[in-house]
Each structure stands twice: as C-alpha cells, then as structure tokens.
Amino acid sequence: MLVWIPLFPLIGTLVSGAISMATSHRETAGGKGIAGGVACLAPTASFLVTVWAFLQLRALPEGSREMTQHLFAWIGAGRLQVDLGLLFDPLSAAMLLFVTGVGALIHYYSLGYIAHDRGYARYFAFLNLFTFSMILLVLGDGLLPMFIGWEGVGLCSYLLIGFWHTDEEKAIAGNKAFIVNRIGDFGFLIGIFLIFWALVSGGHATGLSYREVAAASHHLPAGVVLAASLLLFVGATGKSAQLPLYVWLPDAMAGPTPVSALIHAATMVTSGIYMISRLSFLFVEAPVALTVVAIVGALTALFAATIGLAQNDIKKVLAYSTVSQLGYMFLAVGVGAFAAGMFHVVTHAFFKALLFLGAGSVIHALHEEQDIRKMGGLLKHIPTTGWTFLVGWLAICGIVPFAGFFSKDEILWEAFSRPNEILPWLPGVLWAIGFVTAGITALYMTRLVGLVFFGRERVEPERRAKIHESPATMTVPLVILAIGSAVVGFLGIPEFLVEGGNRFGAWLGPALAGGHHGAAHEVHHDVALEWTLMLASLGIAILGIGLGWFLYVRRPDLPAAIAARAGGLYRLVANKYYVDEIYRAVIV
C-alpha cells in the first residue's frame, strides 16, 4: 500500500495537467470542478493511507517498527546498483502525517483562494506535483530517491512562486528561488558523490540506501564523514533558507498565499532538518559538522528575527519568522537533539500554516492589501480569521499550553544542557541567542497582530466598505489548524512534568542516532534548573508580548519616534542589512 501515498498526487498532477493543457486557450478557467476535486482528493487519499500505515506501524513491537516496499531495480552501472524502494518508519511516518494532512487542508483552502484565476487547473497540477515530490523525498529509501524528491520540490517551488509569471517581479522571485537552491543542491550532490566514492573505495557495491550508508558510516575516514556532512548541510542551507542562502524565501512570498503556507511553512523548507535527522547516524560521527549546524542555526534565528521587526508586508513578516524558526530547528539538530528539532518541525507546520493561511484570508478580505500599516481593527470584521490567527500568534510566541511553547522550550533546554566537546563554552551562548530570539519573536508577532486586528482602523475607505469574511473553504481549514496549534504540543510534554510525557521523542527514538559519536546521549536532569529555564522562556515571551502591545496598540505614536531616533540602525534593519544589494553587486 505504501506506493499509493506518492501515487495519488501523481495521478492528480496528470489529471489537472491534462485539463490545463486542454483549456489553456480559453479566457476563463475550464474543467474547474474536475481539476479542483481530483487535486483535493489526491492528498486526502494519501493522508488516509498514511494514517492506515501509521496504525500498522504502531502495532509492531518497538525496535522493529519499519515497513519497506521494493518497487523496482532502478540503476545498474558497475558498483552503483540502485533499487527504488520506500521506507516507512517512525521518522518518515511523523513527517508524512503532516505533509499529507496539512497539505490536504491547504489544497481545500486553495479552492476558495484561487477560484477566479484563469490558471486554476495549472495551479492544482503544480500543487499536486509538489506533494508527490515531497512525499518521495520523505518516503524514498536512500539518498538518490531523496535527491529526486529534493529536486522535485525545488522545481515546484519555482513553478508556484512564479505562478503569476506575467508580473515581472513575481517571475524574478521564482527564478531567484530556483537559482539559490541550485547552489545548495550542488553541495548536496557533491556530498552524495563523496559518500558513493568512499563506499566504492572500500570495496562495496552500493545503492546508497540508508541502511548501507549507516552500516559503513563507522568505518569511513573521519575527513570523508566531515566533508560529506558539511556538503549535505550546504544543501540544507539552500532548501531550508539558512545563512547565507536564505535570501530566496522572503521573495517567495510573491506566489499565491496557500503556496507560502504549503512550501514555505509546512513542508519543503523543513526538508533540510528531515535530511539531517534521517542521516543522523552520519552527522554524529562528525561533531565539528554538528557544531557548524548549531552555530549557523542560532545565528540565522536571531538575524531573521531582527529583520522581522521592521517589515510592513504581512507575508514578509511571516517569511522572516519562518527563516528564524527554521534556525531554531537547526540549532536543535546541531546539538544532537534530533527529536526536539523534528518536534518543532511538526508544531511549526501547524501554527505557521495557520498564520500564512490567516494572512491570505486577511488579504482576501481587503482585496489584495498586504501593508499592515493600512489595516487595523479587523477582528470585528473577520472574526473567524482573527480568532484563529490569535491562536497561531500565541503558539509561535511560546505561550503555554499552545504547541510552540513545548517545542521551543525543549530546544532551549537541549541547547543549554548538552555539552559541546569542540567548544565547551558554546551551549550557554547558543541558549542565550535562542532566548533573546524568543523575546524578539514575541515582539514582532505582537506588532503584526496589533497592527492588523486591534487599534485604530487605517483601512482605505474604498476597501473598508468591501471587507468580508472568507468563504467556508478557507475558514474551515483555519479552524482545524487552530485546533492542531492548540493541542499538538501535548505530544511532547517534558519528562520532568509528566513521566512518559514526551511521547513524540519516544516514538522517534529508534529511528534517530542518540547523540555525539552515535552513543545514546543521556542529559543529566536538574529539575530545578529545567523549571527555571522553562519559566524564563515563558517570561521572555510574555515580556515581548507586553512590550509589543504597549508600543503598537496602547502607544502607536511611539514606534515612529523610536525609529527616527535610531536613524541608520533602523534603516539597516528595515533594508534587511542590504544583503540582497551586496549579493547583486558582488555576485550577480
């Protein structure tokens, strides 16, 4: 049955693509009922099969939870003998449940969002193709199937970001995403070549399956493991928008808002964290590589959060928020806490998809207005959108008991408590950066919520008369995602609060390497210290919310005065540290 999980979206792609090609000459979209219906049923069917497979997996004894399906012999060339197979284990199950589940919700939301677009069938063909590629990336058993999916989601991000390609700015944004991802993917590809070369040099025929690479990872030369790990991480910095290859993701907001939710919140951008977690057996053999991952993740989290403070486009704020949250995930996997990183992947998928789709509903209600300075007081006009958005806001700020609180707190605790043998002083620094970033996140998200939903109405008169709540196809997915954002965090309740509470970590444990050098890394639990750090992370979030509320709701005149006083520093942050301009001058 596993093959049907990727096959359903592939069939949907072919159906919607055929309708698009057959009706592309028309002035209005043709075959909408069939294209939309098939395109939405495809990920729904994939989700149902995934749930069925998950239940089968749970029934197996712990330690032997793995299902594989051999499809066919794919490449036979000398010592390269690649079979195309699928691997369903606790890690791929956790990833696939939200890729297909949240993905299906975004497809249904798109029915209302894209209803009047001439490219209706083409849009759903690309969306289904993306879903197929993401499933192959997660479900493929080996580095080559993963790489095909990896390239597929890169192609689909280009097609979807540049969907409205007659607008030059949007077309350029699609190109930028594609080109920047090629840089990262070049590193990824060289890393795969290096692993293949090392295995063949050792006298092995190989298909680059995870089992083969894992078995050989302990015997490979340390220099090869380090180089391969760093090269694979270069791929992750491109796909998952880390320094210095993050520049494509904010521009990717040029695509339709459901695309932003699917690709740039819930699925594609988390593939780098999935890849490192899947290859954790390789990365734990290279502590230097893991240290680089943690440092880059922490710096990206802080860097992007500061930019988010000064953005005025509702989707741009959420884009830099995504870059920052991805940095948190890399911080987790970089300290060897792979389960904590994956837990934040899951919680983030819910609350960030909710926030992006909520932003799309706001833009829809205001007839394409995206400047938060031209909003205000919208909660009473679009209550379903507003209240669900507030749930996502509390989740990303890390307020108990919402999902983001549990996953962010676990990352901060792991960063603080896991020793680093390369740089002994690093854990405290990583925690401090993550802690400050948590406060900044709460501040800029409260700024966003305050300027959009509260305070004085600043909507232009011609738009104000037409404000309306979105249709049910858009609001029902918001409600479902809001419920998920409120409850999914309980899968990872800290062990010191409830014995056996962290069920997510226990579920993923057998599929992940335990820590540095592959040995199970037992963190010494100081319960008083863990309570202190938890309360501190909650306190900094409340402080950020309080400051944001005071500045942007109670005293909205103050931020402009502060910006004027800050002068050059404010311009530096507002212009995103001029990174794009530097790249254009030096590289382009």
Disulfide bonds with the S-S distance in Angstrom:
none
